[in-house]
Amino acid sequence: MKEIKYYGLTPNQYVIGCKCINENLRSFGQYKIKEVTDREMVNVWIADAHSEGNENYAEFLRNALAKDAELYTLVDTLGEFEQEIGELAVFYN
């Protein structure tokens, strides 16, 4: 059984992210999903979150790393530039 948690997404974006993960889609509508495979980069994100005072984001990422969750970034592709909007973590029980 798996549980998908998110950070930085609206409830609708969370549903889209879950659809992409559960149906093995790389994109849906204006969104695409990217798997985060560089765990060292996640440590950089944690350090950045600390320096910016965003402890909730740092804790979300620490928890994902500690529990060896799969981590994904949801990207909004509407407009000229892609914008990373939030993360999803897949925890397996």
C-alpha positions as CSV (number, residue, x, y, z in Angstrom):
1,M,0.0,0.0,0.0
2,K,1.2,3.5,-0.8
3,E,0.5,7.0,0.6
4,I,1.1,10.1,-1.4
5,K,1.8,13.4,0.4
6,Y,2.4,16.7,-1.1
7,Y,3.9,20.1,-0.5
8,G,3.3,23.4,-2.3
9,L,0.4,22.2,-4.4
10,T,-3.3,23.1,-4.5
11,P,-5.7,20.2,-3.9
12,N,-6.5,20.1,-7.6
13,Q,-2.8,19.9,-8.5
14,Y,-2.3,17.2,-5.9
15,V,-5.1,15.1,-7.7
16,I,-3.3,15.7,-11.0
17,G,0.0,14.6,-9.5
18,C,-1.5,11.5,-8.0
19,K,-3.1,10.7,-11.4
20,C,0.3,11.0,-13.1
21,I,2.0,8.8,-10.5
22,N,-0.8,6.1,-10.3
23,E,-1.2,5.9,-14.1
24,N,2.5,6.2,-14.9
25,L,1.9,9.4,-16.9
26,R,4.7,12.0,-17.5
27,S,2.2,14.8,-18.2
28,F,-1.4,15.7,-17.9
29,G,-2.9,18.9,-19.3
30,Q,-0.5,21.8,-18.6
31,Y,1.4,19.8,-16.0
32,K,4.3,17.4,-16.2
33,I,5.9,15.4,-13.4
34,K,9.6,14.7,-12.9
35,E,11.1,12.1,-10.6
36,V,13.7,13.4,-8.2
37,T,16.6,10.9,-8.3
38,D,19.4,13.1,-6.9
39,R,19.1,12.7,-3.2
40,E,22.0,15.0,-2.6
41,M,20.1,17.8,-4.3
42,V,17.3,17.2,-1.9
43,N,19.7,17.9,0.9
44,V,20.5,21.2,-0.8
45,W,16.8,22.0,-0.9
46,I,16.5,21.2,2.8
47,A,19.4,23.6,3.6
48,D,17.8,26.3,1.4
49,A,14.5,25.9,3.1
50,H,16.2,26.3,6.5
51,S,18.0,29.5,5.3
52,E,14.7,30.9,4.0
53,G,12.9,30.0,7.3
54,N,10.6,27.4,5.6
55,E,10.8,24.7,8.2
56,N,7.6,23.0,7.0
57,Y,9.1,22.4,3.6
58,A,12.4,21.2,5.1
59,E,10.6,18.8,7.4
60,F,8.5,17.4,4.4
61,L,11.8,16.7,2.5
62,R,13.6,15.3,5.5
63,N,10.7,12.9,6.2
64,A,10.7,11.8,2.6
65,L,14.4,11.1,2.6
66,A,14.3,9.3,6.0
67,K,11.5,7.0,4.9
68,D,13.0,6.4,1.5
69,A,10.0,7.8,-0.3
70,E,9.9,8.3,-4.1
71,L,10.0,12.1,-4.7
72,Y,8.5,13.9,-7.6
73,T,8.3,17.6,-8.7
74,L,5.1,18.8,-10.4
75,V,5.8,21.4,-13.1
76,D,3.4,23.9,-14.7
77,T,4.2,24.2,-18.4
78,L,1.6,26.9,-19.2
79,G,3.3,29.9,-20.7
80,E,6.8,30.5,-22.0
81,F,8.7,28.9,-19.2
82,E,8.2,25.8,-17.1
83,Q,7.6,26.5,-13.4
84,E,8.2,23.9,-10.6
85,I,5.3,24.3,-8.3
86,G,5.6,21.6,-5.6
87,E,6.6,18.1,-4.6
88,L,4.9,14.8,-4.1
89,A,6.3,12.0,-1.9
90,V,5.2,8.4,-2.3
91,F,5.5,6.4,0.9
92,Y,5.2,2.6,0.8
93,N,3.9,0.8,3.9
